[in-house]
Amino acid sequence: MDVIASFLAGSILSWAMPICLLIAITIWYVVIVRRRSGDE
């Protein structure tokens, strides 16, 4: 059972981490664009 749990945890992390990183970069980009458009 431990092998299956380890495999599932690894597979979930292997797709969840890039998606979370993409979401974080998108939010950061939107915040920067809003600040720059507000300055002008």
Secondary structure, 3 states (H helix, E strand, C coil): CHHHHHHHHHHHHHHHHHHHHHHHHHHHHHHHHHHHHHHC
